[in-house]
């Protein structure tokens, strides 16, 4: 079974830029959907990575703070084209969303309302759910290796549905799986060797302070360096720092910022771009974005060389396998929750059914389906006006 140390870094920078710039403009749906699209592109279509290598990257990104799908992009860029690929892949994925978010922030500041793109989302969201479901099916066949990983995945799914903390679920699943695996081998693991790969947060800034670009940058740098979990966890961090501690945003402005982040393609964390623009204009939007995403580049650069070493040890390999199983359980929980919310109308159910047929039976590209669904949503909105 090929692992990350078998990857040949013989790709070109142009192919890395081409893929992730395209994803930056078209990858709607949040981290789970981004990872599903990446799986389709780099495993099934381009054969840059094997299933096992892709699963290793999922586990690695779950072990460090920051936006998981962006870190996956950065990892893949590095593995394909070295250090230039690391920087170019992340930048190409982030910059389109940043530019679109900046345009929305300009309209928000000028006209006082978030631009409405509900019709587009009505078409896209059911298709995104199907794309995630396909990725779960394909990855699950490789990741669920035995009854233990199946139980860990099922337990993660149930705990997530009952509202337990995502980070706690991941690490509990990894530790339990590692302990059981090593007990079977008669070799209890040295827990002190399980060093965290991330979590190097900056200390919180004390007391309410006037707005400044430096404070803005340090606030988002701190959030990017310590935040584990989904985009919904991001809301709690933003509210604590920008609404309660600094008093720079109102509750309604925060909700508008999060809404814009969800409506744009690419990483949800470009919410930082919107907030920065609203607080201080275009340059503040750039500063906030750099602060939010800079830790992801650093953590990937540090952690990527360690993944083969983790895989070479039987107990850390068991830990990563269990983390993978738990992360797929979390993805399944997200898919079910989204399905219950989004698949309620005949239009949504019909779009999901057509997308499932095209994706599973005819292997149509996921990004093509997302673009087509967005167009259907917009056309139906114009017809029914």
Buried (B, 14 or more C-beta within 10 A) or exposed (E): EEBBEEBEEEBEBEBBBEBBBBBBBBBBBBBBBBBBBBBBBBBBEEEBBBBBBBBBBBBBBBBBBBBBBBBBBBBBBBBBBBEBBBBBBBBBBBBBBBBBBBEBBBBBEEEEEBEEBEBBBBBBBBBBBBBBBBBBEBBBEBBBEEEBBBBBBBBBBBBBBEEBBBBEBBBBBBBBBBBBBBEEEEEEBEEEEBEEBBBBBBEEBEEEBEEEBEBBBBBBBBBBBBBBBBBEBBBEBBBEBBBEBBEBBEEEBBBBBBBBBBBBBBBBBBBBBBBBBBBBEEEBBBBBBBBBBBBBBBBBBEBBEBBBEBBEEBBBBBBBBBBBBBBBBBBBBBBBEBBEEBBEEEBBEEBBEBBBEBBEEEEBBBBEBBBBBBEBBBEBBEEEE
